[in-house]
Amino acid sequence: MGPLTPADGFAEGPRPLTPSPEGQGESQPLDLVSDFPAIPAGWAYLDTAATAQKPKPVLDAIARAYGETYATVHRGVYQRSADMTLAYEAARRRVAKFIGAGSENEIVFVRGATEAINLVASSWGGTVLRAGDRILLSRLEHHSNIVPWQLLRDRTGIEIDVAPLTHDGRIDLDAAEAMLTERHKLVALAHVSNVLGSVLDVRRAADLAHKVGAKLLVDGCQAVPRLPVDVAALGCDFYVFSGHKLYGPTGIGCLWARPELLEAMPPYQGGGSMIDKVTFERTTYAPPPTRFEAGTPHIVGALGLHAAIDYVESIGLDAIHAHETALVRQTRDALRNLNSVTLFGPEDSAGIVSFAVEGVHPHDVGTILDESQVAIRAGHHCAQPLMEALGVPATARASFGVYNGPADVDALVKGIERVRRIFG
């Protein structure tokens, strides 16, 4: 089984944006909802930041892999196993190309961004960092980019600093620059906030980190589905993301790291596949990325991720970003006219709008919207320190994908108007 091609069903799936007849640089809305079988007519799915729905080409790739071509990888000498190994490694090359990596050997398959960050914290951090070293995070980080570093702090005695936010919810890189010292060994920041949709200037963050000799880890979970990513141009040292937010399967994600860092990192877990030779006296390990992929991998997940990347790139990330930006603008303009609604984050947020309705808990907002067939996220979004900074226990969050359109925004606004009527 080789890489997926248009012959595998892509020709009838995604359709690229077309220029608007006015020629004002904007694009017509995407019309791709028919590619997503799990989205019934009349249901506004606005929780893509939590997990994206899956297009038919991804579902077909998964079904084909399990139902027609399934076998293990890296072990069998029979033809089907060899073919599946080729397909699995083709997926790794696809990821490398997608994010601008220099080689597929810089891509480690993991369960998701959470495991990727834990891998870096355990393997790189546990080897390199010492008591008194410092890490810089930001106020808007997801718990997955906070807790692993706290666990490392508790084991090693490192210290954690937290960069503040600007008034509109961006990571304050001016403040970060003033905080950074030569004691800082790592800066770990989100490329796009999962709550506010604010976009980090990664290139500047990398320059600031490198200026004091620190490495930069970037959480790209919310970026890769909606922004072009080139790790070489960004200048970061580690980049992580999850497949399920990129219209792919759950249980698969990627860690990219500079090859010299991977070469110096010890194994994260022990078991089959990641070894060179095992005796009871001593074990030697395979080179990266195999060194970090103990056990039987999520084979079909990798193939599904390959299909998801093909799907997204056939639409175009610039087109996706333009589409989601237009929906964000429509949403913010409409909600701004409702007196009891507070908006959070910058005006140009990437595909995400968080808000609060005065006097109504976000969970109640979400429940009433669900009665109107509008699905949003309500809660702290695994970002409790950010909620504290915003002065609220939780927010309601609408997040967009390629399957959304202006009608979904209209349904959201009508649902919120109903919330206001119910709660007076």
C-alpha positions as CSV (number, residue, x, y, z in Angstrom):
1,M,0.0,0.0,0.0
2,G,1.6,3.2,-1.1
3,P,0.8,6.9,-0.5
4,L,-2.8,7.9,-1.1
5,T,-3.4,9.5,-4.5
6,P,-6.4,11.2,-6.3
7,A,-7.3,7.7,-7.5
8,D,-8.0,6.8,-3.9
9,G,-10.9,9.1,-3.8
10,F,-9.5,12.6,-3.3
11,A,-10.7,13.9,-6.7
12,E,-14.3,14.1,-5.5
13,G,-13.6,15.4,-2.1
14,P,-12.1,18.8,-1.3
15,R,-12.6,21.8,-3.6
16,P,-10.3,24.8,-3.4
17,L,-11.5,28.3,-2.7
18,T,-12.2,30.5,-5.8
19,P,-11.5,34.2,-6.0
20,S,-14.4,36.5,-5.2
21,P,-15.9,38.2,-8.2
22,E,-15.3,41.6,-6.6
23,G,-11.5,40.9,-6.6
24,Q,-11.1,42.4,-3.2
25,G,-8.6,39.7,-2.1
26,E,-11.3,37.7,-0.1
27,S,-12.5,34.3,-1.0
28,Q,-15.9,32.7,-1.3
29,P,-16.8,30.4,1.7
30,L,-15.8,26.8,1.5
31,D,-18.6,24.4,0.9
32,L,-17.3,21.1,2.1
33,V,-19.8,19.9,4.7
34,S,-20.8,17.1,2.3
35,D,-17.4,15.5,2.8
36,F,-18.1,14.9,6.5
37,P,-20.7,12.1,7.1
38,A,-20.8,12.7,10.8
39,I,-22.3,16.2,10.4
40,P,-26.0,15.9,9.7
41,A,-28.0,18.6,8.0
42,G,-28.9,21.4,10.4
43,W,-26.2,20.6,13.0
44,A,-23.7,23.4,13.6
45,Y,-20.5,21.8,14.8
46,L,-18.4,24.5,16.4
47,D,-16.0,22.5,18.5
48,T,-13.2,21.9,16.0
49,A,-10.6,23.2,18.5
50,A,-11.4,20.2,20.7
51,T,-11.4,17.8,17.8
52,A,-12.1,18.0,14.1
53,Q,-14.7,15.9,12.3
54,K,-13.3,13.5,9.7
55,P,-13.7,13.8,5.9
56,K,-14.6,10.8,3.8
57,P,-11.1,10.4,2.4
58,V,-9.7,9.9,5.9
59,L,-12.5,7.5,6.8
60,D,-11.9,5.6,3.6
61,A,-8.2,5.3,4.2
62,I,-8.8,4.0,7.8
63,A,-11.4,1.5,6.6
64,R,-9.2,0.3,3.7
65,A,-6.2,-0.1,6.0
66,Y,-8.1,-2.2,8.6
67,G,-10.4,-4.0,6.1
68,E,-8.2,-4.7,3.1
69,T,-4.5,-4.2,3.7
70,Y,-3.9,-4.5,7.4
71,A,-0.6,-6.1,8.7
72,T,2.1,-5.2,11.2
73,V,5.0,-3.0,10.2
74,H,8.8,-3.3,10.5
75,R,8.7,-7.0,11.4
76,G,7.1,-9.2,8.8
77,V,9.0,-10.6,5.8
78,Y,5.8,-11.3,3.9
79,Q,4.6,-8.9,1.2
80,R,1.6,-7.4,3.0
81,S,3.7,-6.5,6.0
82,A,6.3,-5.0,3.7
83,D,3.7,-3.0,1.9
84,M,2.2,-1.7,5.1
85,T,5.7,-0.7,6.3
86,L,6.2,1.3,3.1
87,A,2.8,3.0,3.7
88,Y,3.6,3.8,7.3
89,E,6.9,5.3,6.5
90,A,5.3,7.2,3.6
91,A,3.1,8.8,6.2
92,R,6.2,9.9,8.1
93,R,7.6,11.5,5.0
94,R,4.3,13.2,4.3
95,V,4.3,14.8,7.8
96,A,7.9,15.9,7.3
97,K,7.0,17.6,4.0
98,F,3.9,19.1,5.5
99,I,5.8,21.0,8.2
100,G,9.0,21.7,6.4
101,A,11.2,19.2,8.2
102,G,14.6,18.4,6.7
103,S,14.1,14.7,6.9
104,E,11.5,12.1,7.8
105,N,13.9,10.9,10.5
106,E,13.1,14.1,12.4
107,I,9.5,13.0,12.8
108,V,8.5,10.9,15.8
109,F,5.0,9.4,15.9
110,V,3.3,9.7,19.3
111,R,-0.2,9.5,20.6
112,G,-0.6,13.2,20.4
113,A,0.8,16.5,21.4
114,T,0.5,15.6,25.1
115,E,2.7,12.6,24.8
116,A,5.1,14.6,22.6
117,I,5.6,17.3,25.3
118,N,6.0,14.6,28.0
119,L,8.6,12.9,25.8
120,V,10.6,16.1,25.5
121,A,10.2,16.8,29.2
122,S,11.3,13.3,30.2
123,S,14.0,12.6,27.7
124,W,15.5,16.0,26.8
125,G,14.6,17.8,30.0
126,G,15.5,14.9,32.3
127,T,18.9,14.7,30.7
128,V,19.8,18.4,30.1
129,L,18.1,20.4,32.8
130,R,19.5,20.7,36.3
131,A,18.4,22.4,39.6
132,G,18.4,26.1,39.1
133,D,17.7,26.0,35.4
134,R,14.6,27.9,34.3
135,I,11.8,27.3,31.8
136,L,9.6,30.1,30.4
137,L,5.9,29.4,29.7
138,S,3.0,31.8,29.1
139,R,-0.2,32.5,30.8
140,L,-2.3,31.0,28.0
141,E,-0.8,27.6,27.8
142,H,-2.8,24.4,27.6
143,H,-2.4,22.2,30.7
144,S,-0.4,19.8,28.5
145,N,2.3,22.4,28.2
146,I,2.3,23.2,31.9
147,V,1.9,20.0,33.9
148,P,4.8,18.0,32.3
149,W,7.2,20.8,33.2
150,Q,5.8,20.9,36.7
151,L,6.5,17.2,37.0
152,L,10.0,17.8,35.8
153,R,10.4,20.6,38.2
154,D,9.4,18.4,41.1
155,R,12.0,15.8,40.1
156,T,14.9,18.1,39.2
157,G,14.5,21.4,41.0
158,I,14.2,23.5,37.9
159,E,12.1,26.7,38.1
160,I,9.2,27.9,35.9
161,D,8.5,31.5,34.9
162,V,5.3,32.6,33.2
163,A,5.1,35.4,30.6
164,P,2.1,37.6,30.8
165,L,-0.4,38.5,28.0
166,T,-1.1,41.7,26.1
167,H,-4.4,43.4,26.6
168,D,-5.9,41.6,23.7
169,G,-4.7,38.1,24.7
170,R,-1.4,37.6,22.9
171,I,1.7,36.3,24.5
172,D,3.6,39.4,25.5
173,L,7.0,38.8,23.8
174,D,8.3,42.2,25.0
175,A,7.7,41.1,28.6
176,A,9.2,37.6,27.8
177,E,12.3,39.3,26.4
178,A,12.8,41.2,29.7
179,M,12.3,38.0,31.7
180,L,14.7,35.8,29.8
181,T,18.2,35.2,31.3
182,E,21.0,32.8,30.6
183,R,19.5,30.5,33.2
184,H,16.6,29.8,30.9
185,K,17.2,26.6,29.0
186,L,13.7,26.2,27.4
187,V,10.9,28.4,26.2
188,A,7.6,26.5,25.6
189,L,4.7,28.3,24.0
190,A,1.5,27.7,22.0
191,H,1.6,28.7,18.3
192,V,-2.2,29.4,18.5
193,S,-4.1,29.7,21.8
194,N,-6.8,27.0,22.1
195,V,-9.0,29.5,24.0
196,L,-8.3,32.9,22.4
197,G,-7.1,32.0,18.9
198,S,-4.2,34.4,19.3
199,V,-1.2,33.7,17.0
200,L,2.3,33.7,18.3
201,D,5.1,35.3,16.4
202,V,7.2,32.1,16.5
203,R,10.2,33.5,14.6
204,R,10.6,36.3,17.2
205,A,10.1,33.9,20.1
206,A,12.8,31.6,18.6
207,D,15.2,34.5,18.3
208,L,14.6,35.6,21.9
209,A,15.1,32.1,23.2
210,H,18.2,31.5,21.2
211,K,19.7,34.9,22.2
212,V,20.0,33.6,25.8
213,G,21.0,30.0,24.7
214,A,17.5,28.5,25.3
215,K,15.6,26.1,23.1
216,L,12.1,26.8,21.9
217,L,9.3,24.2,21.9
218,V,6.1,25.1,20.1
219,D,2.7,23.6,20.7
220,G,1.2,23.6,17.2
221,C,-2.1,21.7,17.9
222,Q,-4.3,24.7,16.9
223,A,-1.9,26.0,14.2
224,V,-1.4,23.0,11.8
225,P,-5.1,22.7,10.9
226,R,-5.3,26.4,9.8
227,L,-1.9,27.9,9.2
228,P,1.0,27.0,6.9
229,V,3.8,25.7,9.2
230,D,7.5,25.6,8.2
231,V,9.6,24.6,11.1
232,A,12.8,25.7,9.4
233,A,11.5,29.2,8.7
234,L,10.0,29.4,12.2
235,G,13.4,28.6,13.8
236,C,12.0,26.5,16.7
237,D,13.8,23.5,18.1
238,F,10.8,21.3,18.9
239,Y,7.3,21.3,17.3
240,V,4.4,19.1,18.4
241,F,0.8,18.5,17.2
242,S,-2.1,16.1,17.3
243,G,-3.7,14.4,14.3
244,H,-7.3,14.5,15.5
245,K,-7.4,18.3,15.3
246,L,-6.1,18.1,11.7
247,Y,-9.1,16.1,10.5
248,G,-7.2,12.9,11.2
249,P,-7.7,10.0,13.7
250,T,-7.3,10.2,17.4
251,G,-4.3,8.5,19.0
252,I,-1.7,9.8,16.6
253,G,0.4,12.9,16.7
254,C,3.9,14.0,15.9
255,L,7.0,15.4,17.5
256,W,9.5,17.2,15.3
257,A,12.9,18.1,16.7
258,R,16.2,19.1,15.3
259,P,18.2,16.0,14.5
260,E,21.1,16.8,16.8
261,L,18.6,17.0,19.7
262,L,17.0,13.7,18.9
263,E,20.4,12.0,18.5
264,A,21.3,13.1,22.1
265,M,18.0,12.2,23.7
266,P,17.8,8.8,25.5
267,P,14.7,6.5,25.0
268,Y,11.4,7.6,26.4
269,Q,10.0,4.1,26.8
270,G,11.5,0.6,26.4
271,G,10.2,-2.3,24.5
272,G,10.0,-3.8,21.1
273,S,11.2,-2.1,17.9
274,M,13.2,0.7,19.6
275,I,16.2,-1.5,20.1
276,D,19.4,-2.4,18.3
277,K,20.5,-5.4,20.4
278,V,19.2,-6.7,23.7
279,T,21.0,-8.9,26.2
280,F,20.4,-9.3,29.9
281,E,23.6,-7.5,30.5
282,R,23.1,-4.5,28.2
283,T,20.8,-3.0,25.5
284,T,21.7,-0.7,22.7
285,Y,19.1,1.4,21.0
286,A,18.0,2.2,17.5
287,P,18.6,5.7,16.0
288,P,15.9,8.3,16.0
289,P,13.0,8.3,15.3
290,T,12.7,4.5,16.0
291,R,14.4,4.9,19.4
292,F,11.3,6.8,20.6
293,E,8.6,4.5,19.2
294,A,8.5,1.5,21.5
295,G,6.0,-1.2,20.8
296,T,3.6,-1.7,17.9
297,P,2.7,1.7,16.6
298,H,-0.7,3.2,15.7
299,I,-0.2,2.0,12.1
300,V,-3.7,2.9,10.8
301,G,-3.6,6.2,12.6
302,A,-0.5,7.2,10.7
303,L,-2.2,6.3,7.4
304,G,-5.2,8.3,8.4
305,L,-3.0,11.2,9.2
306,H,-1.4,11.0,5.8
307,A,-4.9,11.1,4.2
308,A,-5.9,14.1,6.4
309,I,-2.8,16.1,5.4
310,D,-3.5,15.3,1.7
311,Y,-7.1,16.5,2.3
312,V,-6.1,19.8,4.0
313,E,-3.4,20.6,1.5
314,S,-5.7,19.9,-1.5
315,I,-7.9,22.8,-0.1
316,G,-4.9,24.9,0.8
317,L,-4.0,26.2,4.3
318,D,-4.1,29.8,3.1
319,A,-7.6,29.2,1.9
320,I,-8.6,27.5,5.1
321,H,-7.2,30.4,7.2
322,A,-9.0,33.0,5.0
323,H,-12.3,31.0,5.4
324,E,-12.0,30.7,9.2
325,T,-10.9,34.4,9.5
326,A,-14.1,35.4,7.7
327,L,-16.2,33.3,10.1
328,V,-14.5,34.7,13.1
329,R,-15.1,38.3,11.9
330,Q,-18.8,37.5,11.2
331,T,-19.1,36.0,14.7
332,R,-17.4,38.7,16.6
333,D,-19.3,41.4,14.7
334,A,-22.6,39.7,15.5
335,L,-21.9,39.0,19.2
336,R,-20.5,42.5,19.7
337,N,-24.0,43.8,19.1
338,L,-25.4,41.8,22.0
339,N,-25.1,43.9,25.1
340,S,-24.8,41.0,27.6
341,V,-22.0,39.2,25.7
342,T,-18.3,39.7,26.5
343,L,-15.7,38.7,23.8
344,F,-12.2,37.5,24.7
345,G,-9.1,37.5,22.6
346,P,-7.8,39.5,19.6
347,E,-10.0,40.6,16.6
348,D,-7.8,38.6,14.2
349,S,-8.0,35.3,16.2
350,A,-7.3,32.1,14.1
351,G,-10.6,30.2,13.9
352,I,-11.6,30.5,17.6
353,V,-14.0,32.8,19.4
354,S,-14.4,32.6,23.2
355,F,-17.2,34.6,24.9
356,A,-19.3,34.9,28.0
357,V,-22.9,35.7,28.5
358,E,-23.5,37.9,31.5
359,G,-25.2,36.1,34.3
360,V,-25.2,32.7,32.6
361,H,-22.7,29.9,33.3
362,P,-21.0,28.7,30.1
363,H,-22.3,25.2,30.7
364,D,-25.8,26.5,30.6
365,V,-25.0,28.4,27.4
366,G,-23.7,25.2,25.9
367,T,-26.7,23.2,27.0
368,I,-29.2,25.6,25.6
369,L,-27.2,25.9,22.3
370,D,-27.2,22.1,22.0
371,E,-31.1,22.2,22.1
372,S,-30.8,24.4,19.0
373,Q,-28.4,21.9,17.4
374,V,-25.3,24.1,17.9
375,A,-22.3,22.3,19.4
376,I,-19.8,24.5,21.3
377,R,-17.3,23.9,24.0
378,A,-17.9,25.3,27.5
379,G,-15.5,25.2,30.4
380,H,-11.9,26.1,31.2
381,H,-10.6,24.4,28.0
382,C,-7.7,22.8,29.9
383,A,-6.3,26.3,30.5
384,Q,-7.2,27.2,34.1
385,P,-4.4,29.7,34.6
386,L,-5.7,31.6,31.6
387,M,-9.2,31.6,33.1
388,E,-7.8,33.1,36.2
389,A,-6.1,35.8,34.2
390,L,-9.4,36.6,32.4
391,G,-11.2,36.8,35.7
392,V,-13.8,34.1,34.8
393,P,-14.2,30.5,35.9
394,A,-14.9,29.4,32.3
395,T,-15.9,30.6,28.8
396,A,-18.0,29.4,26.0
397,R,-16.0,28.7,22.8
398,A,-17.0,28.5,19.2
399,S,-14.3,27.1,16.9
400,F,-14.5,26.7,13.2
401,G,-13.4,24.2,10.5
402,V,-13.6,23.7,6.8
403,Y,-17.1,22.4,7.1
404,N,-18.6,25.5,8.7
405,G,-20.2,28.4,7.0
406,P,-22.2,31.6,7.6
407,A,-25.3,29.6,8.4
408,D,-23.5,28.1,11.4
409,V,-22.7,31.5,12.7
410,D,-26.3,32.6,12.3
411,A,-27.4,29.5,14.2
412,L,-24.9,30.4,17.0
413,V,-26.1,33.9,17.3
414,K,-29.8,32.9,17.3
415,G,-29.0,30.3,20.0
416,I,-27.3,32.9,22.2
417,E,-30.3,35.3,21.7
418,R,-32.4,32.4,23.0
419,V,-30.1,32.0,26.0
420,R,-30.6,35.7,26.8
421,R,-34.3,35.4,26.6
422,I,-34.4,32.4,28.9
423,F,-32.2,34.0,31.5
424,G,-33.8,37.4,31.2
